[in-house]
Amino acid sequence: MSVEKPASKMFIQIVRELRGIIQDEKIPPGGKIPSERVLAERLNVGRSSIREALRSLELLGLIETRRGGGTFVADFHNHQLVEVLSTFILQEEKDLRNVHETRKILERDAIRIVTDDEVLRNLPVWESLLKNVIAVGRIAREDLMREVIITSNNRLVLKIWILLKQYGKEPYSGLSTEEEQPLLQTLISEIMLGHTKKAIRAFEDWTKLLHKGRE
């Protein structure tokens, strides 16, 4: 009987490596990607970690799983709705503010869903993110918020969030700063502890800081 390898890599790192395999091997839309067993061996992680990463990629619309047939690359290059929103609908500054506020509504609700659910708040991704914030002092901002949205497990919300983020072009680009570190630690810690109000308060303080840095 085989023993599953420990999931020593960060969840986000696994996702990136999986996307790297798809890109490096030039697997086209509709092309089949390696099995969970093969991917686990290549990346030296447990199959449960591979399964979780594949689920995230599927929620993002990058891959699709066919029952009994395997996992395939999806056609994810069609992002025309962003251009449509920009050109025909969202033309005023107040529209952009509405985009940001709508995005925050989705994010606050996703934080509430994750924090209120014992299974979701105990997923290994939060511990990995927290360790990275503490040890390295920074994380990719978008990685954190994407994981919150993905973990809330609503495919439609994820797609809307991606579109809103693309149009708004902020505030999650780049790496977090030293000033953000205590707020991020608090946000992730409160999610893990199941303290919904405190987690949302930390989120609000963090996004205020990001907005202040762009004024």
C-alpha positions, 0 to 999 in steps of 0.5 A: 500500500502506497503512503501519501507524501506530505503536503509540504508545499504551499497550496498556492505554490502547487496551483502555480506549478500545475499551471506551469505544467499546462503552459510548459507542455503546451497542453491546448484547450480540450487537452488532457492533463496528467492524472492526480497520481502522476501530478502528485509524483511529479510535484512530490506532494500528496494526492489530496493536495493535488485534488484541492489545487485542481478543484481551485483551477476548475472553479477558476474555469481553467480546467474541467473534469469529466466524470470517468474521463479525466481532467482537461484544459478549458478555454479560458481566454475569453474575457471580453466582458471586461472590455464591454463593461469598460466601453459601454457601461462603466464610464464614470468615476462613480461607476468605478467606485460602485465596482470597488464597493460591489467587489468588497461586498462579495469579499466580505460575504466570502469571509463570513462564509469561510469563517462560519464554516468549521471545515472551510476555516480549517483548510491547510491553505490558511495556515500556509498563508499565515506562515508565509506572512509571518516568516517572509513578511509579505504575500501576493495580495491577490493570492489571499483574496482569491483563496477566500473567494474560491473557498466560499465555493460559489462559482458564479461569485468567483467569476463576477469577482474576477471580472470586477477585479480586472476592471477595477485594476486594484487594489490587490496587485503586487506584494503586501508591505511591512505596514500591511503585515499585522492586519494580514496576520489578524485577518487570516488568524481570525478566519482560522479562529472562526471570529467573523466580525473580527475577521471582517474588521481586519479586512476593512482596515486592510482595504482602507490602508490599500486605498489610502496608499493609492490616493 
